[in-house]
């Protein structure tokens, strides 16, 4: 009697499982997890900012390249044959190009983060030094 009941339970379970599978998912694949509209908007903004930063960097690169070419051209000219007036103008242009190159190479935007890290960790070092000095006395 026990064998008969267990076999009917197995048959009932197997038929129940197969009918559950056919009525549930027919393809057996999960639906893709799509990003929300907010995530897409955030990504789009970040992509636009990155593209804008790239364009600024590209423009800066070409400006530096032009200034360097002008500087090298000004240096390579034979200055002994020029009149004093032209020589003074050339020296002024060379100085202006040096300033342009230096200002493009060192901008506040690039040294801002290292500057504040030095201030932050230098200040923490001073505070820790004063604390240790007082504690070890």
C-alpha positions in Angstrom: 0.0 0.0 0.0 2.8 2.4 0.8 4.5 1.7 -2.5 1.3 2.5 -4.4 0.9 5.8 -2.7 4.5 6.9 -3.2 4.3 6.0 -6.9 1.1 8.0 -7.4 2.7 10.9 -5.6 5.7 10.8 -7.9 3.5 10.6 -11.0 1.4 13.5 -9.7 4.5 15.6 -8.9 6.1 15.0 -12.3 2.9 15.9 -14.1 2.5 18.9 -12.0 6.0 20.1 -12.7 5.7 19.7 -16.5 2.5 21.6 -16.6 4.1 24.4 -14.5 7.0 24.6 -16.9 4.8 24.9 -20.0 2.5 27.5 -18.5 5.4 29.6 -17.1 8.4 30.7 -19.2 8.2 29.3 -22.7 11.7 30.3 -23.9 13.6 29.6 -20.6 15.6 32.9 -20.9 15.5 35.7 -18.4 14.4 39.2 -19.5 17.3 41.6 -19.9 18.0 44.0 -17.1 17.7 47.4 -18.8 19.0 50.6 -17.2 16.5 53.1 -16.0 15.9 56.5 -17.7 17.7 58.2 -14.9 20.8 56.0 -15.3 20.8 56.8 -19.1 20.5 60.5 -18.4 23.4 60.4 -16.0 25.5 58.4 -18.5 24.6 60.9 -21.2 25.6 63.9 -19.1 28.9 62.2 -18.1 29.6 61.3 -21.8 28.9 64.9 -22.9 31.2 66.3 -20.1 33.9 63.9 -21.2 33.5 64.9 -24.9 33.7 68.6 -23.9 36.8 68.0 -21.8 38.3 66.1 -24.7 37.7 69.0 -27.1 39.2 71.5 -24.6 42.3 69.2 -24.2 42.6 68.9 -28.0 42.3 72.6 -28.5 44.9 73.2 -25.8 47.2 70.6 -27.4 47.1 72.3 -30.8 47.6 75.7 -29.2 50.7 74.4 -27.5 51.9 72.8 -30.7 51.5 76.1 -32.6 53.2 78.1 -29.9 56.1 75.7 -29.8 56.5 75.8 -33.6 56.5 79.6 -33.5 59.0 79.6 -30.6 61.3 77.2 -32.5 61.0 79.3 -35.7 61.9 82.4 -33.7 64.9 80.8 -32.1 66.2 79.4 -35.4 66.3 82.7 -37.2 69.7 84.4 -37.6 69.5 87.3 -35.2 72.8 89.0 -36.1 71.4 90.2 -39.4 68.3 91.9 -38.0 68.1 95.5 -37.0 67.9 96.3 -33.3 64.2 97.3 -33.6 63.3 93.9 -35.1 65.4 92.2 -32.6 63.5 93.8 -29.7 60.2 92.8 -31.3 61.4 89.2 -31.7 62.6 89.1 -28.1 59.2 90.3 -27.0 57.4 87.7 -29.1 59.7 85.0 -27.7 58.9 86.0 -24.2 55.1 86.1 -25.0 55.4 82.6 -26.5 57.2 81.4 -23.4 54.5 82.7 -21.2 51.8 81.2 -23.4 53.5 77.8 -23.3 54.1 77.9 -19.5 50.5 79.0 -18.9 49.1 76.2 -21.0 51.4 73.6 -19.3 50.7 74.8 -15.7 47.1 75.7 -15.1 45.2 75.9 -11.8 42.9 73.1 -12.9 45.7 70.6 -13.2 47.5 71.5 -9.9 44.3 72.1 -7.9 43.9 68.6 -6.7 47.6 68.0 -5.7 47.7 71.4 -4.0 44.7 70.6 -1.8 46.1 67.1 -1.0 49.4 68.7 0.1 47.5 71.2 2.3 45.2 68.5 3.7 47.9 65.9 4.5 50.5 68.5 5.5 48.0 69.9 8.0 47.2 66.5 9.3 50.9 65.8 9.6 51.4 68.9 11.7 48.4 68.1 14.0 49.6 64.5 14.4 53.2 65.8 15.2 51.9 68.2 17.8 49.8 65.5 19.3 52.7 63.0 19.5 55.0 65.7 20.8 52.6 66.5 23.7 51.8 62.8 24.3 55.5 61.7 24.5 56.5 64.4 27.0 
